[in-house]
């Protein structure tokens, strides 16, 4: 689809006239007319930014109808994102990982299914300690540390949307029967809100992460840790 047609389709999907869309986005009416007619060509990123804005507004519309603190949405690229709509830890300072360990102990014994592969991933007794006190957790700082702390409210959803499965052996059999049949790695994504000075959600920062999953001697999968957390440089919901 060419850029002119994609912009027109985006505008029409909102049900707005050119004038209404112009007022809503701040793009001059004449510019919209030229883009849609193909007389001028905007930068390639413009349709994507408009799609992100529309998606962001749709999320808030849905949020007003729901009291759920966690939701799963699909971004304009067709990728799943877990939105954590009400975060526990708003400050980057003094995150109490001992407290977080106690909070996530409630997950022990539960399991969640990965939608893409239909695999069941269990939460074992080793997960709370590894998640909160691993070398990775001790090393991360700032926004990434805050993101990991707040991910605890969406463990099930993060497992549910996991994709890009990769396998590796348990080198040196360090974990014994707990990882006798190796390790799996999955990608997952989540967003945490950024608040305005008035305490309202201004936008979401989107993070990607890697889930480490061990496969025991019974071929059961257990979540071990969530690592490689990194803010995406181009955030869909900003």
Protein Blocks (a to p, Z undefined) as FASTA:
>chain_A
ZZklmmmmmmmmnopafklmmmmnopafklmmmmmnopaccdfklmmmmmmmmmmmmmmm
mmmmpcbfbdcdddfkopacdddfbdfblbfghpafklmmmmmmmmgopacddfklopac
dddfklmmmmmmgmklmmpgcjllmmmmmmmmmmmmmmmmgghiacdddehilnmmmlmn
opaddddddddddddfkopafbdcdddddddddddfkopacdfbdchiacdfbdfkZZ
